[in-house]
Amino acid sequence: MKRIDIVYGGQLYSVGGREPDEILDEIADGVKRGAHWLRVNDGEGLRRDALLLITAGVPIAVIPIPGDREPDRGGTTTPLE
């Protein structure tokens, strides 16, 4: 996984070094607990941490961005150009 994009409050954030299922589980667990702060990266270039408050009813999108040699939707491996 190259990175995971997160759309929250109409803004784009990202997470690196984790798998989508980890993020989805963390979000689901946070909603079950009532609230949770999800650590993400704000911006590009140098890392700048941002904390997103995860609660019931707050829309959030998790968008996996595949790496250069990961399978595409058809199940074949294609390099990005």
C-alpha positions in Angstrom: 0.0 0.0 0.0 1.5 3.3 -1.0 -0.8 5.4 1.3 -4.3 5.7 2.4 -6.2 8.9 1.7 -8.8 10.1 4.3 -11.5 12.6 3.4 -12.9 14.2 6.6 -14.8 17.5 6.8 -14.2 18.1 3.1 -10.5 18.1 3.6 -7.9 15.5 2.3 -5.5 13.8 4.7 -3.3 10.8 4.4 -1.9 7.8 6.4 1.3 5.9 5.5 2.7 2.7 6.7 -0.6 1.1 7.6 -3.1 -1.2 5.9 -6.7 -0.1 5.1 -8.2 -2.8 7.3 -6.2 -1.4 10.3 -7.6 2.0 9.7 -11.2 0.7 9.2 -10.9 -1.3 12.4 -9.6 1.7 14.3 -12.5 3.9 13.1 -15.1 1.2 13.9 -13.6 0.7 17.4 -13.6 4.5 18.0 -17.3 4.8 17.0 -18.1 1.9 19.4 -16.3 3.6 22.2 -18.1 6.9 21.5 -15.1 8.9 20.3 -11.5 8.4 19.2 -8.8 10.6 17.8 -7.3 9.3 14.5 -3.8 10.5 13.8 -3.3 11.4 10.1 -1.0 13.5 8.0 -2.1 17.0 6.9 -0.6 18.3 3.7 2.2 17.0 1.4 6.0 17.0 1.9 7.1 17.2 5.5 4.9 15.3 7.9 2.4 17.4 9.8 0.2 15.5 12.2 -3.5 16.2 12.5 -5.9 14.5 14.8 -9.4 13.7 13.5 -12.2 13.2 16.0 -14.1 10.0 15.1 -17.6 9.8 16.4 -20.9 8.4 15.3 -22.5 10.4 12.5 -19.3 12.0 11.3 -18.7 11.2 7.6 -15.3 9.9 6.7 -13.9 8.3 3.6 -11.0 5.8 3.5 -9.4 5.6 0.0 -6.5 3.1 -0.4 -3.9 4.2 -2.9 -2.1 1.2 -4.3 1.7 1.1 -4.7 3.6 0.8 -8.0 3.3 -3.0 -8.3 0.1 -3.9 -6.6 -2.8 -5.7 -8.3 -5.3 -3.6 -10.1 -9.0 -4.4 -9.9 -8.7 -7.0 -12.6 -6.2 -9.0 -10.5 -3.2 -8.3 -12.7 -0.1 -6.4 -11.7 0.6 -3.2 -13.6 3.2 -0.6 -12.9 2.1 3.0 -12.6 3.5 5.5 -15.1 
